[in-house]
Amino acid sequence: MKKEEKKTRTQILREKAKAKALRFKRELRKSTVTAITAAFGFLIALAWRDVIKEFVNKISESSPLQGQLVSAILITVVSVLGIVFVSEFALKKEEKEIKKEK
């Protein structure tokens, strides 16, 4: 009877260890993807920075302040839309992974 109890306890411990390792792996993957995505986003922003500045300056040549304001608003809107899109994508992927586990 004791051997069966030990096997059961051992199996339970293994299952718990596997579950925690899987959770750790998932979180590590999420963090890595977030960091890499942020790095690529930063590169893209640097690449487009001067182009956007020139475009906004051409649109609003009457006042430099107006150009900066339009630029800030445009960048904010595009960034917020990007964040919403990425967040929705990540949420859907996480929901799929949870369904697979069940």
C-alpha positions as CSV (number, residue, x, y, z in Angstrom):
1,M,0.0,0.0,0.0
2,K,2.8,2.4,0.8
3,K,4.5,1.9,-2.6
4,E,1.2,2.9,-4.3
5,E,1.0,6.0,-2.2
6,K,4.6,6.9,-3.0
7,K,4.0,6.4,-6.7
8,T,0.9,8.6,-6.4
9,R,2.8,11.3,-4.6
10,T,5.6,11.1,-7.0
11,Q,3.3,11.3,-10.0
12,I,1.5,14.3,-8.4
13,L,4.9,16.0,-7.8
14,R,5.9,15.3,-11.4
15,E,2.6,16.7,-12.7
16,K,3.0,19.8,-10.6
17,A,6.6,20.2,-11.8
18,K,5.6,19.8,-15.4
19,A,2.8,22.3,-15.0
20,K,5.1,24.9,-13.4
21,A,7.7,24.3,-16.0
22,L,5.1,24.8,-18.8
23,R,3.9,28.0,-17.2
24,F,7.5,29.3,-16.8
25,K,8.2,28.4,-20.5
26,R,5.0,30.3,-21.6
27,E,5.9,33.4,-19.6
28,L,9.5,33.3,-20.8
29,R,8.3,33.1,-24.4
30,K,5.8,36.0,-23.8
31,S,8.5,38.1,-22.3
32,T,11.0,37.3,-25.1
33,V,8.4,38.0,-27.8
34,T,7.5,41.3,-26.1
35,A,11.2,42.4,-25.9
36,I,11.9,41.5,-29.5
37,T,8.7,43.1,-30.7
38,A,9.6,46.3,-28.8
39,A,13.1,46.3,-30.3
40,F,11.7,46.0,-33.9
41,G,9.1,48.6,-33.2
42,F,11.9,51.0,-32.0
43,L,13.9,50.3,-35.2
44,I,10.8,51.0,-37.3
45,A,10.1,54.2,-35.4
46,L,13.6,55.4,-36.0
47,A,13.4,54.6,-39.7
48,W,10.2,56.5,-40.1
49,R,10.9,59.4,-37.8
50,D,12.5,61.8,-40.3
51,V,10.0,60.9,-43.0
52,I,7.0,61.7,-40.7
53,K,8.7,64.9,-39.6
54,E,9.2,66.1,-43.2
55,F,5.6,65.1,-44.2
56,V,4.1,66.9,-41.3
57,N,6.2,70.0,-41.9
58,K,5.1,70.1,-45.5
59,I,1.5,69.8,-44.5
60,S,1.7,72.6,-41.9
61,E,4.3,75.0,-43.1
62,S,2.6,78.0,-41.5
63,S,3.7,77.3,-37.9
64,P,6.4,75.0,-36.4
65,L,4.3,74.4,-33.3
66,Q,1.3,73.3,-35.4
67,G,3.6,70.8,-37.2
68,Q,4.8,69.3,-33.9
69,L,1.3,69.1,-32.6
70,V,0.0,67.3,-35.7
71,S,3.0,65.0,-35.6
72,A,2.5,64.2,-31.9
73,I,-1.2,63.5,-32.5
74,L,-0.5,61.3,-35.6
75,I,2.1,59.3,-33.8
76,T,-0.1,58.8,-30.8
77,V,-3.1,57.6,-32.8
78,V,-1.0,55.2,-34.8
79,S,0.8,53.9,-31.7
80,V,-2.5,53.4,-29.7
81,L,-4.0,51.5,-32.7
82,G,-0.9,49.3,-32.9
83,I,-1.0,48.6,-29.1
84,V,-4.7,47.6,-29.3
85,F,-4.1,45.4,-32.3
86,V,-1.1,43.6,-30.7
87,S,-3.0,43.2,-27.4
88,E,-6.0,41.6,-29.1
89,F,-3.7,39.3,-31.1
90,A,-1.9,38.2,-27.9
91,L,-5.1,37.7,-26.0
92,K,-6.6,35.5,-28.7
93,K,-3.4,33.4,-28.9
94,E,-3.4,33.0,-25.1
95,E,-7.0,31.8,-25.2
96,K,-6.2,29.2,-27.8
97,E,-3.3,27.9,-25.7
98,I,-5.6,27.7,-22.6
99,K,-8.2,25.7,-24.6
100,K,-5.4,23.3,-25.9
101,E,-4.4,22.6,-22.3
102,K,-7.9,21.6,-21.3
